[in-house]
Amino acid sequence: MNDMLDELEAIISDRQRNPRPGSYTNRLLENGVSAMAQKVGEEAVEVVIAALAQDRKEQVDELADLLYHLLVLMRALDINLDDVRARLRQRHLPPE
Protein backbone atom coordinates (compact mmCIF):
# COMPACT_ATOMS: atom_id res chain seq x y z
CA MET A 1 0.00 0.00 0.00
CA ASN A 2 2.82 2.40 0.75
CA ASP A 3 4.06 2.07 -2.82
CA MET A 4 0.71 3.12 -4.26
CA LEU A 5 0.37 6.01 -1.83
CA ASP A 6 3.90 7.13 -2.69
CA GLU A 7 3.04 6.97 -6.40
CA LEU A 8 -0.16 8.94 -5.86
CA GLU A 9 1.73 11.51 -3.78
CA ALA A 10 4.25 11.88 -6.63
CA ILE A 11 1.46 12.37 -9.19
CA ILE A 12 -0.17 15.05 -7.02
CA SER A 13 3.19 16.81 -6.59
CA ASP A 14 3.74 16.69 -10.33
CA ARG A 15 0.31 18.23 -10.95
CA GLN A 16 1.20 21.06 -8.59
CA ARG A 17 4.48 21.73 -10.43
CA ASN A 18 3.10 21.06 -13.93
CA PRO A 19 -0.61 21.89 -14.00
CA ARG A 20 -2.71 20.15 -16.62
CA PRO A 21 -5.85 21.67 -18.09
CA GLY A 22 -8.95 19.94 -16.78
CA SER A 23 -7.10 18.14 -13.99
CA TYR A 24 -9.29 17.51 -10.94
CA THR A 25 -6.17 17.60 -8.76
CA ASN A 26 -5.27 21.03 -10.13
CA ARG A 27 -8.79 22.30 -9.47
CA LEU A 28 -8.51 21.16 -5.87
CA LEU A 29 -5.10 22.79 -5.44
CA GLU A 30 -6.29 26.03 -7.05
CA ASN A 31 -9.25 26.25 -4.65
CA GLY A 32 -6.91 26.62 -1.68
CA VAL A 33 -6.42 24.99 1.69
CA SER A 34 -9.80 26.00 3.12
CA ALA A 35 -11.75 24.38 0.28
CA MET A 36 -9.52 21.30 0.38
CA ALA A 37 -9.96 20.93 4.13
CA GLN A 38 -13.71 21.13 3.66
CA LYS A 39 -13.52 18.45 0.96
CA VAL A 40 -11.51 16.18 3.28
CA GLY A 41 -14.22 16.69 5.90
CA GLU A 42 -16.94 15.76 3.42
CA GLU A 43 -15.03 12.65 2.39
CA ALA A 44 -14.54 11.68 6.05
CA VAL A 45 -18.30 11.93 6.63
CA GLU A 46 -18.86 9.69 3.61
CA VAL A 47 -16.45 7.14 5.12
CA VAL A 48 -18.44 7.16 8.36
CA ILE A 49 -21.71 6.67 6.50
CA ALA A 50 -20.21 3.85 4.45
CA ALA A 51 -18.81 2.20 7.57
CA LEU A 52 -22.22 2.20 9.22
CA ALA A 53 -24.61 1.52 6.37
CA GLN A 54 -22.92 0.32 3.17
CA ASP A 55 -21.18 -2.75 1.84
CA ARG A 56 -17.45 -3.41 1.68
CA LYS A 57 -17.04 -2.18 -1.91
CA GLU A 58 -18.56 1.20 -1.05
CA GLN A 59 -16.49 1.38 2.13
CA VAL A 60 -13.27 0.76 0.16
CA ASP A 61 -14.33 3.33 -2.47
CA GLU A 62 -14.98 5.98 0.17
CA LEU A 63 -11.73 5.24 2.00
CA ALA A 64 -9.82 5.56 -1.29
CA ASP A 65 -11.50 8.93 -1.93
CA LEU A 66 -10.56 10.12 1.56
CA LEU A 67 -6.92 9.07 1.17
CA TYR A 68 -6.65 10.84 -2.20
CA HIS A 69 -8.16 14.09 -0.91
CA LEU A 70 -6.01 13.91 2.21
CA LEU A 71 -2.88 13.60 0.05
CA VAL A 72 -3.93 16.65 -1.97
CA LEU A 73 -4.44 18.63 1.24
CA MET A 74 -1.07 17.45 2.53
CA ARG A 75 0.59 18.67 -0.69
CA ALA A 76 -1.00 22.09 -0.28
CA LEU A 77 0.30 22.19 3.30
CA ASP A 78 3.78 21.06 2.18
CA ILE A 79 3.49 17.90 4.28
CA ASN A 80 4.45 14.57 2.77
CA LEU A 81 4.03 10.92 3.65
CA ASP A 82 7.57 10.75 5.02
CA ASP A 83 6.68 13.51 7.49
CA VAL A 84 3.67 11.52 8.65
CA ARG A 85 5.61 8.25 8.78
CA ALA A 86 8.31 9.89 10.91
CA ARG A 87 5.72 11.23 13.33
CA LEU A 88 4.04 7.84 13.60
CA ARG A 89 7.40 6.23 14.32
CA GLN A 90 8.00 8.79 17.09
CA ARG A 91 4.63 8.02 18.63
CA HIS A 92 4.63 4.25 18.34
CA LEU A 93 8.17 2.94 18.38
CA PRO A 94 10.25 2.81 21.54
CA PRO A 95 13.29 5.08 21.57
CA GLU A 96 16.50 3.35 20.53
Contact map, one row per residue, 1 for C-alpha under 8 A:
111110000000000000000000000000000000000000000000000000000000000000000000000000000000000000000000
111111000000000000000000000000000000000000000000000000000000000000000000000000000000000000000000
111111100000000000000000000000000000000000000000000000000000000000000000000000000000000000000000
111111110000000000000000000000000000000000000000000000000000000000000000000000000000000000000000
111111111000000000000000000000000000000000000000000000000000000000000000000000000000000000000000
011111111100000000000000000000000000000000000000000000000000000000000000000000001000000000000000
001111111110000000000000000000000000000000000000000000000000000000000000000000000000000000000000
000111111111000000000000000000000000000000000000000000000000000000010000000000000000000000000000
000011111111100000000000000000000000000000000000000000000000000000000011001000011000000000000000
000001111111110000000000000000000000000000000000000000000000000000000000000000000000000000000000
000000111111111000000000000000000000000000000000000000000000000000000000000000000000000000000000
000000011111111100000000100000000000000000000000000000000000000000000011001000000000000000000000
000000001111111110000000000000000000000000000000000000000000000000000000001000000000000000000000
000000000111111111100000000000000000000000000000000000000000000000000000000000000000000000000000
000000000011111111110000110000000000000000000000000000000000000000000000000000000000000000000000
000000000001111111100000010010000000000000000000000000000000000000000000000000000000000000000000
000000000000111111100000000000000000000000000000000000000000000000000000000000000000000000000000
000000000000011111110000000000000000000000000000000000000000000000000000000000000000000000000000
000000000000011111111010010000000000000000000000000000000000000000000000000000000000000000000000
000000000000001001111110010000000000000000000000000000000000000000000000000000000000000000000000
000000000000000000111110000000000000000000000000000000000000000000000000000000000000000000000000
000000000000000000011111011000000000000000000000000000000000000000000000000000000000000000000000
000000000000000000111111111000000000000000000000000000000000000000000000000000000000000000000000
000000000000000000000111111100000000000000000000000000000000000000000000000000000000000000000000
000000000001001000000011111110000000000000000000000000000000000000000001000000000000000000000000
000000000000001100110111111111000000000000000000000000000000000000000000000000000000000000000000
000000000000000000000111111111100000000000000000000000000000000000000000000000000000000000000000
000000000000000000000001111111110011000000000000000000000000000000000001000000000000000000000000
000000000000000100000000111111111001000000000000000000000000000000000001100100000000000000000000
000000000000000000000000011111110000000000000000000000000000000000000000000000000000000000000000
000000000000000000000000001111111111000000000000000000000000000000000000000000000000000000000000
000000000000000000000000000111111111000000000000000000000000000000000000000100000000000000000000
000000000000000000000000000010111111100000000000000000000000000000000000100110000000000000000000
000000000000000000000000000000111111110000000000000000000000000000000000000000000000000000000000
000000000000000000000000000100111111111000000000000000000000000000000000000000000000000000000000
000000000000000000000000000110111111111100000000000000000000000000001001100000000000000000000000
000000000000000000000000000000001111111110000000000000000000000000000000100000000000000000000000
000000000000000000000000000000000111111111000000000000000000000000000000000000000000000000000000
000000000000000000000000000000000011111111100000000000000000000000001000000000000000000000000000
000000000000000000000000000000000001111111110000000000000000000001001100100000000000000000000000
000000000000000000000000000000000000111111111000000000000000000000000000000000000000000000000000
000000000000000000000000000000000000011111111100000000000000000000000000000000000000000000000000
000000000000000000000000000000000000001111111110000000000000010011001000000000000000000000000000
000000000000000000000000000000000000000111111111000000000000000001000000000000000000000000000000
000000000000000000000000000000000000000011111111100000000000000000000000000000000000000000000000
000000000000000000000000000000000000000001111111110000000000010000000000000000000000000000000000
000000000000000000000000000000000000000000111111111000000010011001000000000000000000000000000000
000000000000000000000000000000000000000000011111111100000000000000000000000000000000000000000000
000000000000000000000000000000000000000000001111111111000000000000000000000000000000000000000000
000000000000000000000000000000000000000000000111111111100110010000000000000000000000000000000000
000000000000000000000000000000000000000000000011111111100010000000000000000000000000000000000000
000000000000000000000000000000000000000000000001111111000000000000000000000000000000000000000000
000000000000000000000000000000000000000000000000111111100000000000000000000000000000000000000000
000000000000000000000000000000000000000000000000111111110110000000000000000000000000000000000000
000000000000000000000000000000000000000000000000011011111110000000000000000000000000000000000000
000000000000000000000000000000000000000000000000000001111111000000000000000000000000000000000000
000000000000000000000000000000000000000000000000000000111111100000000000000000000000000000000000
000000000000000000000000000000000000000000000000010001111111110000000000000000000000000000000000
000000000000000000000000000000000000000000000010011001111111111000000000000000000000000000000000
000000000000000000000000000000000000000000000000000000011111111100000000000000000000000000000000
000000000000000000000000000000000000000000000000000000001111111110000000000000000000000000000000
000000000000000000000000000000000000000000100110010000000111111111000000000000000000000000000000
000000000000000000000000000000000000000000000010000000000011111111100000000000000000000000000000
000000000000000000000000000000000000000000000000000000000001111111110000000000000000000000000000
000000000000000000000000000000000000000000100000000000000000111111111000000000000000000000000000
000000000000000000000000000000000000000100110010000000000000011111111100000000000000000000000000
000000000000000000000000000000000000000000000000000000000000001111111110000000000000000000000000
000000010000000000000000000000000000000000000000000000000000000111111111000000000000000000000000
000000000000000000000000000000000001001100100000000000000000000011111111100000000000000000000000
000000000000000000000000000000000000000100000000000000000000000001111111110000000000000000000000
000000001001000000000000000000000000000000000000000000000000000000111111111000010000000000000000
000000001001000000000000100110000001000000000000000000000000000000011111111100000000000000000000
000000000000000000000000000010001001100100000000000000000000000000001111111110000000000000000000
000000000000000000000000000000000000000000000000000000000000000000000111111111110000000000000000
000000001001100000000000000000000000000000000000000000000000000000000011111111110000000000000000
000000000000000000000000000010011000000000000000000000000000000000000001111111100000000000000000
000000000000000000000000000000001000000000000000000000000000000000000000111111100000000000000000
000000000000000000000000000000000000000000000000000000000000000000000000011111110000000000000000
000000000000000000000000000000000000000000000000000000000000000000000000011111111011000000000000
000000001000000000000000000000000000000000000000000000000000000000000010011001111111000000000000
000001001000000000000000000000000000000000000000000000000000000000000000000000111111100000000000
000000000000000000000000000000000000000000000000000000000000000000000000000000011111110000000000
000000000000000000000000000000000000000000000000000000000000000000000000000000111111111000000000
000000000000000000000000000000000000000000000000000000000000000000000000000000111111111100000000
000000000000000000000000000000000000000000000000000000000000000000000000000000001111111110000000
000000000000000000000000000000000000000000000000000000000000000000000000000000000111111111000000
000000000000000000000000000000000000000000000000000000000000000000000000000000000011111111100000
000000000000000000000000000000000000000000000000000000000000000000000000000000000001111111111000
000000000000000000000000000000000000000000000000000000000000000000000000000000000000111111111000
000000000000000000000000000000000000000000000000000000000000000000000000000000000000011111111110
000000000000000000000000000000000000000000000000000000000000000000000000000000000000001111111000
000000000000000000000000000000000000000000000000000000000000000000000000000000000000000111111100
000000000000000000000000000000000000000000000000000000000000000000000000000000000000000111111110
000000000000000000000000000000000000000000000000000000000000000000000000000000000000000001011111
000000000000000000000000000000000000000000000000000000000000000000000000000000000000000001001111
000000000000000000000000000000000000000000000000000000000000000000000000000000000000000000000111
